[in-house]
């Protein structure tokens, strides 16, 4: 039995190693060596190196310099610079931590919308992309709950497989929005939808549209919002989004198998324009918050972008409901053990990298679950084997 288990693990590692290997393109918080430099009246650059991270941490060298990435910039609407902006500020819950703040007090010159957005544009062959960012909705967002009407236009992320402003014949986008479903609701939900653009009528047409009504987006609490897109058609296209509030487990918001490019486009080139964090909403939302002595704003931290992340390694083992498993807890930055079998005595847990090398081993005879801090474990794909006297569980874990 032990020989068969070991063989299965080796074959599992080999099979995944022959497929795509996840690659961290870039990661950054907004610590002291990161700054914002105005370029034009409607654009700014993010510059510098986040030295709190060990690698892939320079906005120009590692992000703009990556072969699959074009360039990065912050874009604003045409309101006065005192009416909207992007600023690096102290974390409201931890003053020693620096974070990015997008804010809008007054809409654009035509009084139609307010917009501040991070842009990663002119990308090439980015057909499998994962983004992760921590977000914080401050107390001013609660003002929107008091609005006497519903809303569904408050875009917080957007992914373009050919945009509509470059004369491409097949524009397509995937958007994540904050949504208030009805006028009396005190709950804000997240909506995800995909649209294709019809240039003859100058309109966007929905391909798929989902709202998660079971999960309320937190206010005055940090959460991680993670998205994973695999370019494909109605059969092999994949979109996944999850949310991890501080101190709580991750929850999958959307798991969609459908088009992630324009249905009529035969020769696709991946997700070529990305807004990984974005504040874009109708003028009436901006004006309502301002009129009620607030400022419409969102905070961001710990941004990461990956390529070539194999499908299904974002969660734990496929048999996790009946077996023990490991999972990555982004809030505590540790690998945690989840016990589903009740068999804790005489437990042995091993973690392997994609080459099959043993990274760490834990043995415990206690009745308590355990966690392993990241320490020397770098970002990437790992495989685990959990053995008790009664049974063995195996699976894979992705550490961002």
N, C-alpha and C positions, 0 to 999 in steps of 0.2 A: 504493500500500500504506500509506504513512504517513497519507494522508487518511482511509482506511477505519479505521485503528487509532484515530485521533483522534476520529472520529465515534462509534465504538463506546464509547470512554471517556466521551464527553459523554452518550450515551444511557444508559449504565450509571449515571452520577452522577445524571442526571435521574430515572431510574426509582426509585432508592433515596431520593432527596430527596423524592419524592412520597409515600413510605410513612412509617412511623413513624421519628422521629428519636430516637436514644438520649438519655436525660436522666439526668444524675447527680443523684440525690436528696440524697445525703449521703456524706461520707467523713471518717474520723477515725482517727488513732492514739490514743495515750493519754498525750500529752506533758504538760508541767508545768501547763498551764492547764486540764486535764481532771481532774475529781475525782468521787468517789463519795459521795453523801449518803444516809444511812439515812432511810427514810420511815416504815416500820412494822417490826415484828419479822421480817417475811418479804419485804420489798421495799426496794430502794434506787434512787435516781436517779443517772444519769450526767449530769454538768453540765459546762459550759465549752466553750471553743473551742480546737481544735487549730491553733495559729498556725503550725505547720510546713507547713500546707496552705493554698493561696491562697483557696479558696472552698468553699461548702457544707460548712462545718466546725464548726458550732455544734450541739450535741446537742438543744437546745430550739428554736432559731430555724429551723434548716434541716431537721432530722429531724422533730420533733414538729409543726413549723409547716408542713410540706409538705401540700398539699391532698389527697394520696392516703394520707397517714399519719395514724393516730390518735394514739398516744402510745408512748413507749418507757420501759422500766423493767427492773431486774434483779429476778428472783424467786428465792426460796430455799425449801427445805423447812423444816419446823418444828423442826428440830434447834436446839440452842443456838447462839448466834452465835459461840461459840468452836469449834464443831464443823464449820462450813462457812462459806464466805464468797466475796466478790469483792474483790480488792485490786489496786491499781495498783503494780507492782513494776518493778525494773530487769530488762532483758533479760539472761538468763544468759550470752549470747554477746557482748553489747555493753552494758556498764553505763550508757552515756550515753543509751540508748534506753529509753523507758517502755512497758510492756505491761500488759495485763489478765491477771490470774490468777484462775481459778475453782478452788476446792478443797473437798474434803469428807473429813473425818476420821471422822465418826460418822454413820450413816444417820438417817432421820427417826424420829419418836417411836414409830411402829409397826414399826420395824426392817424396812422393806420396800424402801426406795430412798434414794439420795442425789441431790439435784438443786440445781443452780445454773444459771440460764438468763437470757440476754438476751432481752427481749421487745419486739417491735414489733407492737402490737395495734390492733384496730378500724380496720384500713385499708379504703380504699374504692376499688373499681374498679382494683385493682392486678393486671391480667391478664397482664402480661409483666414479670417481675422477675428481675434478676440480682444476686447477692450474691457478694462476694469477701472473704475474711479470711485473714490469715496465722495459722498455728497451730504450736505447739511442744509436743510431748509429751515431758516431762522423763524422767529416768532412772527415776523411780518407776513409770512405765508398764511398764517391763521386768519388774516384779514380777508383773504380770498374765500374762506369758508363762510364768511358773513355776507358775501355778495348775494343779492336777491335774484340771482339767475344761475343757471348751469354754465359750464364752459368745457370745451375739449381741445382748445388750442393753447397749449403751454408746452412747447417743444423743449425737451431736455437733452436729446441726442438725435443725430440723423446720419444715415449712411446712404451714399449715392453710388449706384452702378450706372454711371453716366448721368450728369446733371442736365437740367433744361436750359442753362445759360451758355452752353458751349456749342450750340447748333448740332449736337449729336442727335441722330434720328430716333434714338431709343432711350430717352431719359427714364430713370427708375429710382425710387428712393424707399428706404425703410425709416420710419419715424417712431420715436418714443415720446409720448406726451403725458403730462399730468392732466387728469380729467376730474371734473366735478359733475356727477351724473344727473343730479337734479338740484333745483334751487334751494331746497330745504336741507340738503345733505351737509353734514359736518365732516365728511370723509372725502379724501382725495385718493383717487386710484390711478393706475398706470395703464395707458393704452398703447398698443403697438399695431402699426399697419404698414402695408406696402402699397405703393401706387405707381402706375405708369402714366407718362405725360402724353397727351394728344395735342400735337402742335397745330392741328387744323382748327380745333376749338379752343385752344389755350387753356385746357382744363386737365386736372389730375383725376385719374380713374382708379378706383380701389381694386386691388388684386386680392388682398386679404386684410382683415380688420378684427382685432381682438382687444377686449378690455378685461383685465383681471379684477373682478369685483370682490374677490375674497381677501385681498391684501390691501390694507390702507398704507399709503406711503407715509413714513414717519416725519414729524415736524419736531424741531429742536432735538434731534438725535442723529448722529452720524450713521450712515449706512453705505454699504458697497453695492454699486450697481454694475453688474457684469453682463456683457453681451457677447455672443459668438455667432458669426455668420459664415456659412459655407455656401459659396456660389453654386446655384443649380436651378433646375426646373421644378415643375410641380411634384416630381417624384424624389429627386435627390437634393433639392435645395433645403437648407437648414437655417433656422433662426432660433436662438435660445437666449433668454434673459433671466437672470436671477437677482435677488436682493438679499443682502445680509445686514440687518440692523445690528448695531453694537450690542454685544452680549446675547445675541439670539442666533439660532441656526439659520442657515441659508434656506431660502424658499425659491423654487422655480416659478417665475411669473408666466413665462411663455415657452412652449416647446412646439415649434411650428415646422412642419414639412411642407414646403410650398416654394413658389418662385422667389428667388432672391436676385433675379435680374429681369429685364423686360422680356415678356413672353415671346415677342417677335424677333428678338436679337439672336442671331446664330453665332457670331464671333464676339464673345464677351471678353472683357479685360479686367474683371474683378471689381472690388470696391475702390473706385479711384478717387472719390471725394468723401471725407469723413469729418463730421462734427462730433467729436467724442464727448464734449460737454458744451452745453448751449442753453442760453436763456432767450427764447424767442416766443413772443406772445402778442395777442391783440392789444390795441391801444386802451381799450376799456379796462383791462386788467391792471395795466400800469397806472392809469389815471385813478382807478378806484383805491389802490393801495396808497398812492401819494395823497389823495384827498382825505384818507383816514390816518394821516400822520405816520405813514410807514414808507419804506422803500422796497420795491420788489427786488429781491436779491437771492442768490444761491451761492453756497461755498463749496469748494472742491479741494480734494487732496489725493495723494497716492495714485496718480494716473499710470496705467500700464497698457502697453499694446503688444500683442503676440501675433505671430503668423503660424500657419500649418499646425494647428492644434487638432489632433485626431478627435473625431466625434466620439462622444460618450465617456471621455476621460475626465470630463468636468465634474461628474458626479462620482459616487463610489461604485462598488461592485454591483453588477446587475442583480445579484441575488442578495442585496443588502437587507431586504426585509426579513429574511429568515436566517441570515448569518451575521456574525460580527464583522465590523469593517473599520477602516481608518478613513478619516476625512480631514481636509485642511480647514482650519478655523482662522479666517482672515482677521478677525477682531483681536485674537490673542496671539496671532502669528505663531501658531503651533499646530502640530499634527496630533489629532485626538482620536481616541479609540471609542467606538460605539458598540456597546454590548447589547445584542438582541437575543442571545441564546440563554443568558443566565448562567453560563459556564465560565467562571472567572478563575477558579483555582488551577494552578499549574499551567498558566497561560504563557505561551512564547510567541513573540511577534518579531518578524524580520522584514526589513525594507530593503529593496534592491533597486539600483538604477537601471537604465535601459540596456546596459551592457551585461547585466546579470551580477554586477558586483554588489556584495552586501554592504549597505550603507550604515545601518545600525540594527541592533537586536535588543529587545526588551523582554525580560522574564519577570513575572509577578505571581505571587501566591496570596495576594490580598483580594478582598472583595470589592475593591475600588476600581473605577475606570481610571485610565492614565492619559497623560498628554506629554508630548515630546516637543520641546521648543525647537525652532528652526536651526539655530546654531550653525553647524557646518553643512547643512543640507541646502544646496543651491536650488534655484528655480528649475522646474522641469517635470518630466514624467517619471513616476516610480511605480514599482509593483510591490505588493506586500503579501505575506503569508502569515496567518494567525492560526496557531495550533494549540489545542487543548487535549486533554486525555481522551475526550470523546469525539472530537471532529476537527477538521481543517477548513478554514475560509481563505480564499484568495481574491485579489482584486487589484485595482490600479488607482493611483491618486495623482492629481495634478497640483503641483505647488507653484503658485504664481509669483 
